[in-house]
Amino acid sequence: MGELRSLQGWLRSDPDVRRSAAVDVRGSAPRPGEMGTTLDMLQLVTENGWSSASFVLALVAWRRTRPQPSRVEIRRGNSVIVLTEGSEEEIQRVIRALDADRDEDEGQ
């Protein structure tokens, strides 16, 4: 949960992301005797001015500050997009996938 809180703070401090998205961490406190939650996630609720490029670049910048950058799954609808290395090619692939999903959602 600490990594998600760190990412939440990072995204909230980015003016481009903050302008068009609400960022919230979801999860539940562990019950007595449990080590953690079954699922922790960061949820973004976006508006019309949403820029997937701004989000992905902020995400990549945050990952580069981590001692051991971890694999990040981005879920949007039924799509799962994975960010592992943060290379230029991967960044472009993630942006294209998010934009395609958004265009698909708007066409329905």
C-alpha positions in Angstrom: 0.0 0.0 0.0 3.0 2.3 0.6 4.0 2.3 -3.1 0.4 3.1 -4.1 0.3 6.0 -1.6 3.6 7.2 -3.1 2.2 7.0 -6.6 -1.0 8.7 -5.5 1.0 11.6 -4.1 3.2 11.8 -7.2 0.2 11.9 -9.6 -1.7 14.5 -7.4 1.4 16.7 -7.6 1.4 16.6 -11.4 -0.6 19.6 -12.7 -1.6 17.9 -16.0 -2.9 14.8 -14.2 -4.5 16.8 -11.3 -6.3 19.0 -13.7 -8.3 16.2 -15.3 -8.3 13.2 -13.0 -9.3 12.3 -9.4 -6.7 9.9 -7.9 -7.8 7.5 -5.1 -6.2 4.5 -3.4 -8.6 1.6 -2.9 -8.1 -1.4 -0.5 -9.2 -2.5 2.9 -7.3 -2.7 6.1 -6.2 -6.3 6.9 -8.2 -8.2 9.5 -6.5 -9.4 12.7 -4.1 -12.1 11.8 -3.8 -11.2 8.1 -0.7 -9.8 6.5 -2.4 -7.5 4.1 -5.3 -6.9 1.8 -6.3 -9.1 -1.1 -6.2 -6.3 -3.6 -4.8 -2.8 -3.4 -5.2 -0.5 -6.4 -5.0 3.1 -7.4 -8.1 4.4 -9.2 -8.2 7.3 -11.6 -11.5 8.9 -12.6 -10.9 11.1 -15.6 -12.7 14.0 -17.3 -12.9 15.1 -20.9 -9.6 16.9 -20.8 -7.8 13.6 -19.9 -4.4 13.2 -21.4 -3.1 9.6 -21.4 0.3 10.9 -22.4 0.6 13.1 -19.3 -0.5 10.2 -17.1 1.9 7.7 -18.6 4.8 10.2 -18.5 4.1 11.0 -14.8 3.8 7.2 -14.1 7.2 6.5 -15.8 8.8 9.5 -13.9 7.5 8.1 -10.6 8.8 4.6 -11.4 12.3 6.0 -12.1 12.4 7.4 -8.5 11.8 4.0 -7.0 14.8 1.9 -5.8 13.4 -1.1 -7.6 10.8 -0.1 -10.3 8.0 -2.6 -10.3 5.7 -3.9 -13.0 2.6 -1.7 -13.2 -0.7 -3.0 -14.6 -3.1 -0.4 -16.0 -6.7 -1.6 -16.2 -9.2 0.3 -18.3 -12.5 -1.5 -18.9 -11.6 -5.0 -20.0 -8.1 -4.0 -21.1 -4.9 -4.6 -19.2 -1.8 -2.7 -20.2 1.5 -3.6 -18.6 4.4 -1.3 -18.0 7.6 -3.1 -17.1 10.7 -1.2 -18.3 9.7 2.3 -19.2 11.4 2.4 -22.6 10.4 4.9 -25.2 8.7 2.1 -27.2 6.8 0.8 -24.2 5.7 4.3 -23.3 4.3 4.9 -26.8 2.6 1.5 -26.8 0.9 2.3 -23.5 -0.3 5.7 -24.6 -1.6 4.3 -27.9 -3.5 1.5 -26.0 -5.0 4.0 -23.6 -6.0 6.4 -26.4 -7.5 3.5 -28.4 -9.6 2.4 -25.4 -10.8 5.9 -24.8 -11.7 6.3 -28.5 -13.6 2.9 -28.3 -15.5 4.1 -25.2 -16.5 7.4 -26.8 -17.7 5.6 -30.0 -20.2 3.5 -28.0 
